[in-house]
Amino acid sequence: MRYLNMATVAGSVLFAAMVAGCGSSPAINKEPSTSAISAAEEAGASKIPSASLYLQLAKEELDNAQRIAGHGDKEEAQSLLLRAQADGELAVVLSRGDAEKTEATQAIERVRKLRQDNQLPAERN
């Protein structure tokens, strides 16, 4: 009788472990998306209109992915995370491009000022 009770308990524990294992699915990987969003924020994307749009999209897609994953649709959530990552990376590129353009414009202005200060002829177009 005691052997039967131990077997029943052991069987119940194994069954519970199997059910718990089958019912859980792997968590979604948010790290690439959050890294891209963080990089865009550090690059100053929120201050550049074109980059700001993609940064906002990335944040919204990340939020939607988390919500959808909570409802059990991991495949759709993973798709949104990929989109969030791509939009975050695009925001970084746009931010850096704008920064380089600004730097080039400032350099041209410095050259013009130096020419004016030194009374050199203006550049030819």
N, C-alpha and C positions, 0 to 999 in steps of 0.2 A: 504494500500500500504506500509506504514511504517512497519507494522507487518510482511509483506512478505519479505521485505529487511532484517530485523533483523533475521528472521528465515533462510534465505538464508545464511547470514554471519555466524550464529551459526552453521548451518549444514556444511558449508565449513570448519570451524575451527575444528569441531569434525572429519570430514572425513580426514583432513590433519593430525590430531593427531593419528588417527588409522593407517593410512598408514605409518607414521613415526615409530610408535610402532611396527608394523609388520615387517618393513624392517630392524630394528636393531636386532642384535643378541648379546648375552652376550659376553663380552670380554674374551679372554683366560687368565688363571691364570698362570702367569710366575713366581710367587714368590717362589714356591718350587724349581724350576730349578735354578733360580738365587741364591737362598740361598745355594744350594748344590755346585754350581760353586764357590761362595765366600768362602765357608768352605774349598774347595779343594785348593784354592789359598792361604788361610791362613795356611793350613797344609803343604805348601811347595811342592805341587804336581808338579809345573813347574820345579823343580830341580831333580825330580826322573823320569827316563825314562819311566817306566811302568805306573806310575801315570800321567805323562805328556800327554801321548797318550789319556787317557780317559778324561782328563781335556779338551784337544783340541776338542775331539769328542763332549763333552757336550756343549762347546761354539758354535760349528758349528750347532749342532742340535737346539740350542736356536735361533740362527740367522735364520735358515731355517724355524722354527716354526713361527717366527714373519713375515717373508716374505709370507709364505703360508696363515697365518691368514689374512694378508692384501688383499689377493686375494679371501677371503671368505670361504676357506676350514677349518673351525674351528675344525672338527673332526680329520683331518690329523695333524693339528697344535698341538692339545692336545696330540696326540700320540707321536709326536716328543718331546714335553715338558716332557712327562713321561720318554722317553729315555734319554733326557738331564739330568734329575734329577738322574736317576739311574747311568749314567756314572759319574756324579759329585760326587755322594756318593761313588762309587767304587774308584775314584781317592783319596778321603779322606782316605779310608781304606788302600789302597796301600801306601799312604804317611806315615801313622802312623805305618804300619807294617815295612816299611823300616827304619823309625826313631828308632823303638824298636830294630831292628836287629843291627843297627849302634851302639846304646847304649850298647847292649850286647857285641859286638865285642870290644868296647873300655874298657869295664869292664874286659874282659878276658886279654887284653893287660896290663891293670894296675896290675892285679894279677901276670902276668908273670914278669913284671918289679919289683914288690915288692919281688917276690921269688928270682929273680936274684940279687937284691940289698942285700937281706938277706942271700944269698947263700943257699937257701933251695933246696931240690931235686925237679926236674921238676915233673909235674903232670903225672900220669900214664894214658895210653890210652888203 
